[in-house]
Amino acid sequence: MADDAGKTALIAAYDGVVCDLDGVVYRGADPVPEAPKALQDLRARGVKIIYATNNASRVVAEVAEHLAGLGAPATSADVVSSAEAGAAQLARALPAGARVLALGGEGVVEALARAGLEAVRPSEAEDAPSGSVAAVLQGYGKDLRVRDFDTAARLLGTQLPWVASNDDATLPLPWGQSPGNGAYVDLLVASLGRRPQVVGKPHPPLYRLALDHLGTEASRTLAIGDRLATDIDGAAAAGLDSAWVLTGVDLPSDLMATHAAPTFVIGTLSELFQPYAAPVEHAGTWQCGTASARFVDGELRLRVDGASAVEVVRAGTAALLGERERGRPRDELVRAAAATLDGLH
């Protein structure tokens, strides 16, 4: 890309990016079109990249291997997980080498070891006396048993520090939605009457850990994600600008059901290298590039005029958000109107 084009690119304002994975870089085993190449181009431009995932079950080397196999530039040092954020949180509060119950998969065990703590598996703590374990780190683990939660409940009943990697209620799988770590956290909450400290998205600690790895200023770091309630809200909580990419699960109609406020809306990661056309209002009509949108009589009226699909989405969502912020019309009506934008990207 020519230098003069690079000066006006969206990414020119940033030194680093915190990049989500599922729905942004890959979908299941397959890469999102254009994503690996765009990430290679970011690196070539000198932009630092950290991949941040709420998935606490996988070790970072496994995540990096998956990314590299798709063509994205990644080593273990380029990945941070919610398990690592949780382990870092506990390492600041506990003495080095403290024993911590690892209620989760291998990602939780490894994260504790990397943070200088001793991971104790539930099977090793079933008969552990009070005081032999200093804290509990809970993350998703496919092989956890009912008795593992019994062990955790017994230890947590003594008011040990309790950190959860994330509180996502569901885990997307090819066949649908499975219970996520948040569902298992709630299982313990029901018996304990208290909640853990949560460090994964949308809570700030994972983004703060990513910033520590990047070594960039928050004002010069862009968070990229597809989920509004985790990636975009989490970026805002950590004081980062965000790019909502429309290659994942959330759609324009979903935006209308939240209070999320992405800084940018992009169709693919390759748009990071293009100038960003922000929507502008003129007398009730929102213009983005050559696209325009206006909400009239409960209907979203669009004019495309050769605009790109993402410019139409930006204009349309801006028009609907503007109406909602004025208190008219009802949220359900706005969301129904936004459904006309869902298939455009």
C-alpha positions as CSV (number, residue, x, y, z in Angstrom):
1,M,0.0,0.0,0.0
2,A,1.3,3.4,-0.9
3,D,2.5,5.7,1.9
4,D,0.0,8.5,1.0
5,A,-2.9,6.0,1.2
6,G,-1.6,4.8,4.5
7,K,-1.8,8.3,6.0
8,T,-5.5,8.3,5.7
9,A,-6.2,4.7,6.6
10,L,-8.3,4.0,9.7
11,I,-5.4,2.1,11.3
12,A,-3.0,5.0,10.8
13,A,-4.2,6.4,14.2
14,Y,-3.1,3.3,16.1
15,D,0.1,1.5,17.1
16,G,-1.4,-1.7,18.3
17,V,-4.6,-3.8,18.1
18,V,-6.2,-6.2,20.5
19,C,-7.9,-8.7,18.2
20,D,-10.7,-11.1,19.1
21,L,-10.6,-14.6,17.5
22,D,-13.8,-16.4,16.8
23,G,-15.9,-14.5,14.3
24,V,-13.0,-12.1,13.5
25,V,-10.0,-14.3,12.5
26,Y,-11.8,-17.7,12.2
27,R,-15.1,-19.4,12.3
28,G,-14.6,-22.8,13.8
29,A,-11.7,-24.4,11.9
30,D,-11.9,-22.1,8.9
31,P,-10.4,-18.6,8.4
32,V,-12.7,-15.6,8.0
33,P,-12.1,-14.4,4.4
34,E,-9.4,-11.7,4.1
35,A,-8.6,-11.8,7.8
36,P,-5.2,-13.6,7.9
37,K,-3.9,-11.4,5.0
38,A,-5.1,-8.3,6.7
39,L,-3.3,-9.3,9.9
40,Q,-0.1,-10.0,8.0
41,D,-0.4,-6.5,6.5
42,L,-0.9,-5.0,9.9
43,R,2.4,-6.6,11.0
44,A,4.1,-5.5,7.9
45,R,3.0,-1.9,8.6
46,G,4.5,-2.1,12.1
47,V,1.3,-2.4,14.0
48,K,1.6,-4.6,17.1
49,I,-1.0,-7.4,17.5
50,I,-2.3,-9.2,20.6
51,Y,-5.0,-11.8,20.2
52,A,-7.3,-11.8,23.3
53,T,-9.7,-14.6,23.9
54,N,-12.2,-15.4,26.6
55,N,-11.7,-19.1,26.0
56,A,-9.8,-20.3,29.1
57,S,-9.8,-23.9,28.2
58,R,-7.0,-23.9,25.6
59,V,-3.3,-23.2,26.3
60,V,-1.9,-20.2,24.4
61,A,0.5,-22.3,22.3
62,E,-2.5,-24.2,20.9
63,V,-4.3,-21.0,20.1
64,A,-1.2,-19.6,18.4
65,E,-0.7,-22.8,16.4
66,H,-4.3,-22.6,15.2
67,L,-3.9,-19.0,14.1
68,A,-0.5,-19.7,12.3
69,G,-2.1,-22.6,10.5
70,L,-4.7,-20.2,9.0
71,G,-2.0,-17.8,7.9
72,A,-2.3,-15.3,10.6
73,P,1.0,-14.0,12.2
74,A,1.0,-15.5,15.7
75,T,3.3,-17.1,18.3
76,S,2.5,-18.0,21.9
77,A,3.7,-14.5,23.0
78,D,1.0,-12.9,20.8
79,V,-1.9,-14.5,22.7
80,V,-3.5,-13.6,26.0
81,S,-6.5,-15.5,27.5
82,S,-8.9,-14.8,30.2
83,A,-7.3,-17.6,32.3
84,E,-4.0,-15.6,32.1
85,A,-5.8,-12.5,33.2
86,G,-7.2,-14.4,36.1
87,A,-3.9,-15.9,37.1
88,A,-2.2,-12.4,36.9
89,Q,-4.9,-11.0,39.1
90,L,-4.3,-13.7,41.8
91,A,-0.5,-13.4,41.4
92,R,-0.7,-9.8,42.5
93,A,-2.6,-10.7,45.6
94,L,-0.9,-14.0,46.7
95,P,2.7,-14.9,47.5
96,A,4.8,-16.5,44.8
97,G,4.1,-20.3,44.6
98,A,0.8,-20.1,46.4
99,R,-1.5,-23.1,45.7
100,V,-4.6,-22.3,43.7
101,L,-7.4,-24.6,42.8
102,A,-7.5,-24.8,39.0
103,L,-11.2,-25.4,38.3
104,G,-11.1,-25.7,34.5
105,G,-9.1,-27.1,31.6
106,E,-5.4,-27.1,30.8
107,G,-5.5,-23.4,29.9
108,V,-6.2,-22.6,33.5
109,V,-3.5,-24.9,34.8
110,E,-0.9,-23.4,32.4
111,A,-1.9,-19.8,33.2
112,L,-1.3,-20.4,36.9
113,A,2.1,-21.9,36.3
114,R,3.1,-19.0,34.0
115,A,2.1,-16.6,36.7
116,G,4.3,-18.3,39.3
117,L,1.5,-20.0,41.2
118,E,1.0,-23.7,41.9
119,A,-2.0,-25.2,40.1
120,V,-3.9,-27.7,42.2
121,R,-6.4,-29.9,40.2
122,P,-9.8,-30.7,41.8
123,S,-8.9,-34.4,42.1
124,E,-5.8,-33.4,44.1
125,A,-7.9,-31.2,46.5
126,E,-10.8,-33.5,47.3
127,D,-9.5,-34.2,50.8
128,A,-7.3,-31.1,51.1
129,P,-7.5,-29.6,54.6
130,S,-8.6,-26.0,55.2
131,G,-5.9,-23.5,54.5
132,S,-3.9,-25.7,52.0
133,V,-5.3,-23.9,49.0
134,A,-5.1,-20.1,48.9
135,A,-7.6,-19.3,46.1
136,V,-9.7,-20.6,43.2
137,L,-9.4,-19.8,39.5
138,Q,-12.4,-20.9,37.6
139,G,-12.4,-21.3,33.8
140,Y,-14.2,-23.5,31.3
141,G,-13.2,-27.2,31.3
142,K,-14.9,-29.8,29.2
143,D,-13.8,-32.6,31.6
144,L,-14.9,-31.1,34.9
145,R,-17.1,-33.4,37.0
146,V,-19.8,-32.8,39.5
147,R,-17.5,-33.8,42.4
148,D,-15.0,-31.1,41.1
149,F,-17.7,-28.5,41.8
150,D,-18.3,-30.1,45.2
151,T,-14.6,-29.6,46.0
152,A,-14.7,-26.0,44.9
153,A,-17.8,-25.2,46.8
154,R,-16.2,-26.7,50.0
155,L,-13.1,-24.6,49.6
156,L,-14.9,-21.4,48.6
157,G,-17.2,-21.8,51.6
158,T,-14.2,-20.6,53.7
159,Q,-14.3,-17.3,51.8
160,L,-11.2,-17.9,49.7
161,P,-10.5,-15.4,46.9
162,W,-12.4,-16.6,43.8
163,V,-11.6,-15.4,40.3
164,A,-13.5,-16.5,37.2
165,S,-12.0,-16.2,33.8
166,N,-15.2,-15.1,32.2
167,D,-19.0,-15.2,32.7
168,D,-20.2,-16.0,29.2
169,A,-23.4,-17.9,29.7
170,T,-23.1,-19.9,26.5
171,L,-20.4,-21.4,24.3
172,P,-21.1,-21.5,20.5
173,L,-20.5,-24.9,18.9
174,P,-21.2,-26.0,15.3
175,W,-24.6,-27.6,16.4
176,G,-25.7,-24.6,18.5
177,Q,-25.2,-23.2,22.0
178,S,-23.7,-25.2,24.9
179,P,-23.4,-24.0,28.6
180,G,-20.4,-21.7,28.9
181,N,-18.3,-20.8,31.9
182,G,-20.8,-18.3,33.2
183,A,-23.4,-21.1,33.6
184,Y,-21.0,-23.1,35.8
185,V,-20.1,-20.0,37.8
186,D,-23.8,-19.5,38.4
187,L,-24.0,-23.1,39.6
188,L,-21.5,-22.2,42.4
189,V,-23.1,-18.9,43.1
190,A,-26.4,-20.6,43.8
191,S,-24.8,-22.6,46.6
192,L,-22.4,-20.0,47.9
193,G,-24.4,-16.9,47.8
194,R,-21.5,-14.8,46.5
195,R,-20.0,-14.1,43.1
196,P,-16.4,-14.2,41.9
197,Q,-14.3,-11.4,40.4
198,V,-14.6,-11.8,36.7
199,V,-11.6,-10.8,34.5
200,G,-12.5,-11.7,30.9
201,K,-14.4,-9.5,28.4
202,P,-16.5,-7.3,28.9
203,H,-14.5,-6.6,32.2
204,P,-11.4,-4.5,31.8
205,P,-8.6,-6.9,33.2
206,L,-8.1,-8.9,30.0
207,Y,-7.8,-5.7,27.9
208,R,-5.3,-4.3,30.5
209,L,-3.2,-7.4,30.3
210,A,-3.3,-7.1,26.5
211,L,-2.1,-3.5,26.8
212,D,0.8,-4.6,29.1
213,H,1.9,-7.2,26.4
214,L,1.6,-4.6,23.6
215,G,3.4,-1.8,25.4
216,T,1.2,0.7,23.7
217,E,-0.9,3.6,25.0
218,A,-4.6,3.0,25.4
219,S,-5.3,6.0,23.2
220,R,-3.2,4.5,20.4
221,T,-4.7,1.0,20.7
222,L,-7.7,-0.4,18.8
223,A,-9.8,-3.3,20.0
224,I,-11.4,-5.4,17.2
225,G,-14.3,-7.8,17.8
226,D,-17.6,-9.1,16.6
227,R,-19.6,-9.4,19.8
228,L,-21.1,-6.2,21.1
229,A,-21.7,-7.3,24.7
230,T,-18.2,-8.7,25.2
231,D,-15.7,-7.2,22.7
232,I,-17.2,-3.7,22.2
233,D,-18.4,-3.1,25.7
234,G,-15.2,-4.5,27.1
235,A,-13.1,-2.1,25.0
236,A,-15.2,0.8,26.3
237,A,-14.7,-0.3,29.9
238,A,-11.0,-0.4,29.3
239,G,-10.9,3.0,27.6
240,L,-10.1,1.7,24.1
241,D,-11.5,2.6,20.8
242,S,-13.2,-0.3,19.1
243,A,-13.9,-1.6,15.6
244,W,-17.0,-3.8,15.4
245,V,-16.4,-6.2,12.4
246,L,-19.5,-7.6,10.8
247,T,-18.0,-11.1,10.1
248,G,-19.3,-12.7,13.3
249,V,-22.5,-13.4,15.2
250,D,-23.8,-9.9,16.0
251,L,-25.9,-8.1,13.4
252,P,-27.1,-4.5,13.1
253,S,-30.4,-5.4,14.6
254,D,-28.5,-6.7,17.7
255,L,-26.9,-3.3,18.0
256,M,-30.3,-1.8,18.5
257,A,-30.9,-4.1,21.5
258,T,-27.8,-3.0,23.4
259,H,-26.2,0.2,24.6
260,A,-22.9,-0.7,22.9
261,A,-21.2,2.2,21.1
262,P,-18.4,1.0,18.7
263,T,-16.1,3.7,17.5
264,F,-16.0,2.2,14.0
265,V,-18.1,-0.3,12.0
266,I,-16.2,-2.3,9.4
267,G,-17.3,-5.1,7.1
268,T,-13.9,-6.9,7.0
269,L,-10.5,-6.4,8.5
270,S,-9.2,-5.2,5.2
271,E,-11.1,-2.0,5.7
272,L,-8.6,-1.1,8.4
273,F,-6.4,0.1,5.5
274,Q,-9.0,2.3,4.0
275,P,-10.1,5.9,4.9
276,Y,-13.1,5.7,7.3
277,A,-16.3,7.3,6.1
278,A,-18.2,8.2,9.3
279,P,-22.0,8.9,9.1
280,V,-23.0,12.6,9.3
281,E,-26.5,14.0,9.9
282,H,-28.1,16.6,7.7
283,A,-31.7,17.7,8.6
284,G,-32.6,14.2,9.9
285,T,-30.9,12.3,7.1
286,W,-27.7,10.4,7.8
287,Q,-25.1,10.3,5.0
288,C,-22.1,7.9,4.8
289,G,-20.2,8.1,1.6
290,T,-22.8,8.0,-1.1
291,A,-25.3,6.1,1.1
292,S,-28.1,7.9,3.0
293,A,-30.7,6.8,5.6
294,R,-33.7,8.3,7.2
295,F,-36.3,6.9,9.6
296,V,-39.8,8.0,8.5
297,D,-43.2,6.7,9.7
298,G,-41.7,3.6,11.4
299,E,-39.7,2.7,8.3
300,L,-36.0,2.9,7.5
301,R,-35.6,4.5,4.1
302,L,-32.2,3.9,2.4
303,R,-30.5,5.3,-0.7
304,V,-27.5,3.4,-1.9
305,D,-26.3,5.4,-4.9
306,G,-23.3,3.1,-5.5
307,A,-22.2,3.0,-1.8
308,S,-20.5,0.0,-0.3
309,A,-22.6,-2.3,1.8
310,V,-20.8,-1.3,5.0
311,E,-21.5,2.4,4.3
312,V,-25.2,1.6,4.0
313,V,-25.0,-0.2,7.3
314,R,-23.3,2.8,9.0
315,A,-25.8,5.3,7.7
316,G,-28.8,3.1,8.6
317,T,-27.6,2.3,12.1
318,A,-26.8,5.9,12.7
319,A,-30.3,6.9,11.7
320,L,-31.9,4.4,13.9
321,L,-29.6,5.1,16.9
322,G,-30.4,8.8,16.5
323,E,-34.1,8.1,16.7
324,R,-33.8,5.8,19.7
325,E,-31.7,8.4,21.6
326,R,-34.4,10.9,21.1
327,G,-36.9,8.6,22.7
328,R,-38.8,7.7,19.6
329,P,-39.9,5.2,18.5
330,R,-40.1,2.1,20.7
331,D,-37.0,-0.1,20.8
332,E,-38.9,-3.0,19.2
333,L,-39.8,-0.9,16.2
334,V,-36.2,0.3,15.8
335,R,-34.8,-3.2,16.0
336,A,-37.4,-4.4,13.4
337,A,-36.3,-1.6,11.1
338,A,-32.6,-2.5,11.6
339,A,-33.3,-6.1,10.4
340,T,-33.3,-4.6,6.8
341,L,-29.6,-4.0,7.3
342,D,-28.7,-7.5,8.6
343,G,-28.2,-9.1,5.2
344,L,-26.2,-6.3,3.6
345,H,-22.7,-7.0,4.9
